[in-house]
């Protein structure tokens, strides 16, 4: 038995029998464009049947059912997501952040402080004011904080210049260890 093989360029993500690239959502079998996006939008997979459409400049977001392209939720600005959770923010009358559980269709909690940009399992992580902090996904209570200053200073090997560590990206958890990529290269 033979299988057709082809290359699809610039794929950001696959969701079921669909793929996402910078131009929109496409059927992987026919290459038909199902949802076209502008250069000011991003698409992200969210679970197995949904995707998030997010405007790059203002953050206005919508969650769309892939099967019928119906907008399911469109009244949040989504910052971080890991199915079934997403963090949202509002900047209209007063700064407000929160965590929403998509499966339960409910807001788990809201806060007036920035919650973070990385949702991993049932935790949300943030790096703010040179500290990494962790909260449970359903509580505003900070479980722990880690000051990056406790690592001392980093050293640029080409110039011998010392620098303070800054988080580039919270990568994930492996073997109960939080992996964080530092701005000038390297992991902690």
C-alpha positions as CSV (number, residue, x, y, z in Angstrom):
1,X,0.0,0.0,0.0
2,X,1.3,3.4,-0.9
3,X,0.8,6.7,0.9
4,X,0.8,10.2,-0.7
5,X,3.6,12.3,0.7
6,X,3.8,16.1,0.3
7,X,5.4,19.1,2.1
8,X,3.3,21.9,3.6
9,X,5.5,24.9,4.3
10,X,5.3,27.5,7.1
11,X,3.0,25.4,9.4
12,X,2.6,26.9,12.8
13,X,0.4,24.0,14.2
14,X,-1.7,21.0,13.3
15,X,-5.2,20.5,14.8
16,X,-7.0,17.3,13.8
17,X,-7.1,17.3,10.0
18,X,-6.3,21.1,9.7
19,X,-3.2,23.1,9.8
20,X,-2.5,26.7,10.7
21,X,0.0,29.0,9.0
22,X,0.4,32.8,8.9
23,X,-2.4,33.1,6.3
24,X,-5.1,31.2,8.1
25,X,-6.7,27.8,8.8
26,X,-6.4,25.2,6.0
27,X,-7.8,21.7,5.4
28,X,-4.7,19.4,5.4
29,X,-6.2,17.1,2.7
30,X,-7.4,19.6,0.2
31,X,-5.3,22.7,1.1
32,X,-8.6,24.7,1.1
33,X,-8.4,27.9,3.1
34,X,-11.2,27.7,5.7
35,X,-10.4,30.8,7.6
36,X,-8.3,33.6,6.3
37,X,-6.5,36.0,8.6
38,X,-4.9,39.4,8.2
39,X,-1.3,40.2,9.0
40,X,-2.4,41.7,12.3
41,X,-3.9,38.4,13.6
42,X,-2.5,35.2,15.0
43,X,-4.2,31.7,15.3
44,X,-3.3,29.2,18.0
45,X,-4.7,25.7,18.5
46,X,-6.8,25.4,21.6
47,X,-7.8,21.8,22.5
48,X,-8.7,19.4,19.7
49,X,-11.7,21.2,18.2
50,X,-11.0,24.9,18.8
51,X,-8.6,27.7,18.0
52,X,-7.9,31.1,19.3
53,X,-7.8,34.1,17.0
54,X,-5.9,37.0,18.5
55,X,-5.3,40.5,17.2
56,X,-1.6,41.2,17.7
57,X,-1.8,45.0,18.5
58,X,-4.8,45.2,20.9
59,X,-5.1,41.5,22.0
60,X,-8.8,41.2,21.1
61,X,-9.4,37.5,21.0
62,X,-12.0,34.9,19.9
63,X,-12.3,31.2,20.4
64,X,-13.6,29.5,17.3
65,X,-15.0,26.0,16.8
66,X,-12.9,24.4,14.0
67,X,-15.7,22.1,12.8
68,X,-18.3,24.9,11.9
69,X,-16.1,28.1,12.3
70,X,-18.6,29.5,14.8
71,X,-17.2,31.9,17.4
72,X,-17.7,30.4,20.8
73,X,-16.2,33.1,23.0
74,X,-15.2,36.6,21.9
75,X,-15.4,38.9,24.9
76,X,-11.9,38.4,26.3
77,X,-8.4,39.5,25.5
78,X,-6.4,36.2,25.8
79,X,-2.8,36.4,27.0
80,X,-1.8,32.8,27.8
81,X,-3.5,29.5,27.1
82,X,-3.1,25.8,27.8
83,X,-6.3,23.9,27.2
84,X,-8.7,24.0,29.0
85,X,-7.5,27.2,30.7
86,X,-6.7,30.7,29.4
87,X,-5.7,33.9,31.1
88,X,-7.5,37.0,30.0
89,X,-7.2,40.7,30.7
90,X,-9.4,43.8,30.5
91,X,-8.0,47.3,30.4
92,X,-11.2,49.4,30.1
93,X,-12.4,50.8,33.4
94,X,-9.9,49.1,35.7
95,X,-7.1,46.7,35.1
96,X,-8.5,43.2,35.6
97,X,-6.9,39.8,34.9
98,X,-8.4,36.3,35.3
99,X,-8.3,32.6,34.6
100,X,-11.1,31.0,32.6
101,X,-11.8,27.2,32.5
102,X,-13.2,26.5,29.0
103,X,-14.6,23.1,29.9
104,X,-16.5,24.3,32.9
105,X,-17.4,27.6,31.2
106,X,-16.5,29.6,34.2
107,X,-14.0,32.2,35.5
108,X,-11.9,30.5,38.2
109,X,-10.7,33.8,39.7
110,X,-10.0,37.4,38.9
111,X,-7.2,39.7,40.1
112,X,-5.9,43.3,39.6
113,X,-2.3,42.2,39.2
114,X,-0.6,40.6,36.2
115,X,-1.0,36.8,36.5
116,X,1.6,35.6,34.1
117,X,2.2,34.4,30.5
118,X,2.8,30.7,30.9
119,X,0.2,28.1,31.9
120,X,1.7,24.7,32.6
121,X,-0.5,21.9,33.9
122,X,-2.6,23.5,36.7
123,X,-0.2,26.4,37.4
124,X,0.5,29.8,35.9
125,X,3.9,31.3,36.0
126,X,5.1,34.9,35.6
127,X,8.3,36.8,35.5
128,X,8.0,40.3,36.8
129,X,10.4,42.6,38.5
130,X,13.2,40.1,38.1
131,X,11.3,37.4,40.0
132,X,9.6,34.2,38.8
133,X,6.3,33.5,40.6
134,X,4.0,30.5,40.5
135,X,0.2,30.4,41.3
136,X,-2.3,27.5,41.2
137,X,-4.5,28.0,38.2
138,X,-7.6,28.4,40.4
139,X,-6.2,30.9,43.0
140,X,-4.7,34.3,43.1
141,X,-2.5,33.1,46.0
142,X,1.2,33.0,45.0
143,X,2.7,29.6,45.9
144,X,6.3,30.7,45.6
145,X,8.6,33.3,44.2
146,X,12.2,33.0,43.0
147,X,14.3,36.2,42.8
148,X,16.7,36.0,39.8
149,X,19.2,38.1,41.8
150,X,19.8,35.0,43.9
151,X,21.7,33.5,40.9
152,X,24.2,36.4,41.1
153,X,25.3,38.1,37.9
154,X,25.8,36.6,34.5
155,X,28.9,37.3,32.5
156,X,29.2,37.9,28.8
157,X,32.1,35.8,27.8
158,X,33.0,38.0,24.8
159,X,33.2,41.3,26.7
160,X,33.5,40.2,30.3
161,X,30.5,42.5,31.0
162,X,28.3,41.5,34.0
163,X,24.5,41.5,33.6
164,X,21.4,40.7,35.6
165,X,19.5,37.6,34.5
166,X,16.2,38.2,32.6
167,X,13.6,35.6,31.6
168,X,13.2,35.1,27.9
169,X,10.7,32.2,28.1
170,X,9.3,29.8,30.6
171,X,9.8,26.5,28.7
172,X,8.0,23.9,30.7
173,X,8.3,21.3,33.5
174,X,10.3,18.1,33.0
175,X,10.9,15.6,35.9
176,X,9.4,18.2,38.3
177,X,11.9,20.8,37.3
178,X,10.9,24.1,35.9
179,X,12.9,25.0,32.8
180,X,13.4,28.7,32.1
181,X,15.3,30.1,29.1
182,X,17.4,33.2,30.0
183,X,17.5,36.2,27.7
184,X,21.3,36.0,26.9
185,X,21.2,32.2,26.4
186,X,21.1,29.3,28.8
187,X,18.7,27.6,31.1
188,X,18.0,27.8,34.8
